[in-house]
């Protein structure tokens, strides 16, 4: 899986083709150690907030997550140790540090860990937590009030009548990712004053046939 900032999200749900990034950010391939450093429910929530909302302190994150500040601080240090986040220098104090996501693209290929019993649990936790994060984003959207032009432009849809080969499914996912890439703004470009952050979540995967033979 190449996590497109995005988060830390996927056909496997984590194996998907890498698409050209709109930036020159380096690509970091996650190994077993870094995967275990991220694969914790609270750490993944912290990483998601820093990715979606930008830099924050342990106090701010604790308030958003309903957690103890000391606990959040411990997990922040753990994420920093594994290279997912870093302190924002020149901001804050020794007692109240600001943290931000490290500007790299994180790439995880779950197939590399299938035969590693020591990493299998971390892979399972990571992918299940990732799916839960996607679900939480959708439910938050549905419970929020939107007015004007934003009221009916979101979509939640599925298509269940496709029958594709493995190569065709890969091609479909490649094409969809390229569409998103074309709509991704160039870093540093002045945003449209009417624009809001938009999350695109895509799940496209095969389903085993069930029922009568």
C-alpha positions as CSV (number, residue, x, y, z in Angstrom):
1,X,0.0,0.0,0.0
2,X,1.2,3.4,-0.8
3,X,-0.3,5.8,1.6
4,X,-1.4,8.8,-0.3
5,X,-1.7,11.8,2.0
6,X,-3.0,11.6,3.1
7,X,-2.6,9.1,5.9
8,X,-1.2,6.9,7.4
9,X,-4.6,4.6,4.2
10,X,-5.9,-0.2,-0.7
11,X,-6.7,-3.3,-2.6
12,X,-5.4,-5.8,0.1
13,X,-6.5,-3.3,1.7
14,X,-3.0,-2.3,1.7
15,X,-1.5,-3.3,-1.6
16,X,-2.0,-0.7,-4.3
17,X,0.1,0.8,-7.1
18,X,2.2,3.7,-6.3
19,X,1.1,6.8,-8.2
20,X,3.1,9.8,-9.2
21,X,3.1,12.2,-6.2
22,X,2.3,15.9,-6.7
23,X,5.4,16.7,-4.7
24,X,9.0,15.5,-4.7
25,X,8.5,14.1,-1.2
26,X,10.7,11.0,-0.6
27,X,9.1,7.6,-0.4
28,X,9.7,5.6,2.8
29,X,9.0,1.9,2.6
30,X,7.9,0.6,6.0
31,X,9.7,-2.3,7.5
32,X,8.6,-4.6,10.3
33,X,10.0,-2.3,13.0
34,X,8.4,0.9,11.7
35,X,5.1,-1.0,11.1
36,X,5.0,-2.1,14.7
37,X,5.9,1.5,15.8
38,X,2.7,2.8,14.0
39,X,0.3,-0.2,14.5
40,X,-1.4,1.0,17.7
41,X,-4.9,2.4,17.8
42,X,-4.1,5.6,19.6
43,X,-0.9,6.2,17.7
44,X,-2.7,5.9,14.4
45,X,-5.4,8.3,15.6
46,X,-2.7,10.8,16.6
47,X,-0.9,10.4,13.3
48,X,-4.2,10.8,11.4
49,X,-5.0,14.1,13.2
50,X,-1.5,15.5,12.5
51,X,-1.9,14.5,8.9
52,X,-5.4,15.9,8.4
53,X,-5.2,19.0,10.6
54,X,-1.6,19.9,10.7
55,X,0.8,20.5,13.7
56,X,-0.5,20.2,17.2
57,X,0.7,19.9,20.8
58,X,0.1,16.9,23.1
59,X,-2.4,19.1,25.0
60,X,-4.4,19.9,21.9
61,X,-4.4,16.3,20.7
62,X,-5.4,15.0,24.1
63,X,-8.4,17.3,24.1
64,X,-9.5,16.2,20.6
65,X,-9.1,12.5,21.5
66,X,-10.4,12.6,25.1
67,X,-7.1,11.1,26.4
68,X,-4.6,12.0,29.1
69,X,-1.9,14.4,28.0
70,X,0.8,12.3,29.5
71,X,-0.4,9.3,27.5
72,X,-0.5,11.3,24.3
73,X,3.0,12.7,24.9
74,X,4.4,9.1,25.3
75,X,2.8,8.0,22.0
76,X,4.1,11.2,20.3
77,X,7.6,10.4,21.4
78,X,7.2,6.8,20.1
79,X,6.0,8.0,16.7
80,X,8.9,10.4,16.5
81,X,11.4,7.6,17.4
82,X,10.1,5.6,14.5
83,X,10.3,8.6,12.1
84,X,6.6,9.3,11.5
85,X,6.5,12.7,13.1
86,X,9.0,15.4,14.2
87,X,9.1,18.4,16.4
88,X,8.3,21.7,14.7
89,X,11.4,23.7,15.6
90,X,11.1,27.4,16.5
91,X,7.6,26.9,17.9
92,X,6.4,26.2,21.4
93,X,8.4,25.7,24.5
94,X,10.4,22.9,26.2
95,X,7.2,22.0,28.2
96,X,4.8,22.4,25.3
97,X,6.2,21.1,22.0
98,X,4.5,21.2,18.6
99,X,4.6,18.1,16.5
100,X,4.1,17.6,12.8
101,X,4.1,14.8,10.3
102,X,7.4,14.1,8.6
103,X,7.0,15.1,5.0
104,X,7.5,11.6,3.4
105,X,5.1,9.2,1.7
106,X,4.8,6.0,3.6
107,X,4.6,2.8,1.6
108,X,3.4,-0.5,3.0
109,X,3.2,-3.7,1.1
110,X,1.4,-6.2,3.4
111,X,2.4,-9.1,1.2
112,X,5.9,-8.7,2.5
113,X,4.8,-9.6,6.0
114,X,2.4,-12.5,5.3
115,X,5.1,-15.1,6.1
116,X,6.5,-13.3,9.1
117,X,4.6,-14.5,12.3
118,X,6.2,-11.7,14.4
119,X,4.6,-9.0,12.1
120,X,1.3,-10.6,11.3
121,X,-0.4,-9.2,14.3
122,X,0.8,-5.7,13.6
123,X,-0.4,-5.9,10.0
124,X,-3.8,-7.1,11.1
125,X,-4.1,-4.3,13.7
126,X,-2.9,-1.7,11.3
127,X,-5.3,-2.6,8.4
128,X,-8.3,-3.1,10.7
129,X,-7.6,0.3,12.4
130,X,-7.2,1.9,9.0
131,X,-10.6,0.6,7.9
132,X,-12.1,1.9,11.2
133,X,-10.7,5.3,10.5
134,X,-12.2,5.4,7.1
135,X,-15.6,4.4,8.6
136,X,-15.3,7.1,11.2
137,X,-14.6,9.8,8.6
138,X,-17.8,8.8,6.7
139,X,-20.0,8.8,9.8
140,X,-18.6,12.2,10.9
141,X,-19.5,13.6,7.4
142,X,-23.0,12.2,7.7
143,X,-23.7,13.7,11.1
144,X,-22.4,17.2,10.2
145,X,-24.6,20.0,8.8
146,X,-23.6,21.3,5.4
147,X,-25.2,24.3,3.8
148,X,-25.3,25.9,0.3
149,X,-23.2,24.4,-2.4
150,X,-21.7,21.8,-0.1
151,X,-25.0,20.2,0.8
152,X,-25.3,17.6,-1.9
153,X,-21.8,17.3,-3.5
154,X,-20.5,14.5,-1.4
155,X,-21.1,10.9,-2.4
156,X,-21.3,7.5,-0.9
157,X,-21.7,4.9,-3.6
158,X,-20.9,1.3,-4.6
159,X,-21.0,-0.7,-7.8
160,X,-21.4,-4.4,-7.4
161,X,-22.1,-5.6,-11.0
162,X,-18.5,-5.6,-12.2
163,X,-16.7,-8.8,-13.1
164,X,-13.0,-8.2,-13.8
165,X,-9.8,-10.2,-14.1
166,X,-6.9,-9.4,-11.7
167,X,-5.2,-7.3,-14.4
168,X,-8.4,-5.4,-15.1
169,X,-9.0,-4.6,-11.4
170,X,-5.4,-3.4,-11.1
171,X,-5.9,-1.2,-14.2
172,X,-9.2,0.2,-12.7
173,X,-7.4,1.1,-9.5
174,X,-4.5,2.7,-11.4
175,X,-6.9,4.8,-13.5
176,X,-8.9,6.0,-10.5
177,X,-5.7,6.9,-8.6
178,X,-4.5,8.9,-11.6
179,X,-7.8,10.9,-11.6
180,X,-7.2,11.8,-8.0
181,X,-3.6,12.8,-8.9
182,X,-4.9,15.2,-11.6
183,X,-7.1,17.0,-9.0
184,X,-4.4,17.2,-6.4
185,X,-3.1,20.8,-6.1
186,X,0.5,21.7,-6.5
187,X,2.2,22.4,-3.2
188,X,2.6,26.1,-2.6
189,X,-0.2,27.1,-4.9
190,X,-2.7,29.6,-3.6
191,X,-5.8,27.8,-2.6
192,X,-9.2,28.9,-4.0
193,X,-10.9,30.9,-1.2
194,X,-14.0,28.8,-1.6
195,X,-12.2,25.5,-1.3
196,X,-12.4,23.1,1.6
197,X,-10.2,20.1,2.4
198,X,-11.7,17.0,0.6
199,X,-11.1,13.4,1.6
200,X,-11.5,10.7,-1.1
201,X,-11.8,7.2,0.1
202,X,-11.7,4.4,-2.4
203,X,-12.2,0.7,-1.8
204,X,-12.0,-1.6,-4.8
205,X,-11.4,-5.3,-4.2
206,X,-12.4,-8.7,-5.3
207,X,-15.2,-10.7,-3.6
208,X,-15.3,-14.4,-3.3
209,X,-18.5,-15.9,-4.8
210,X,-20.9,-17.4,-2.2
211,X,-24.1,-19.2,-2.4
212,X,-25.2,-22.0,-4.7
213,X,-22.6,-23.6,-7.0
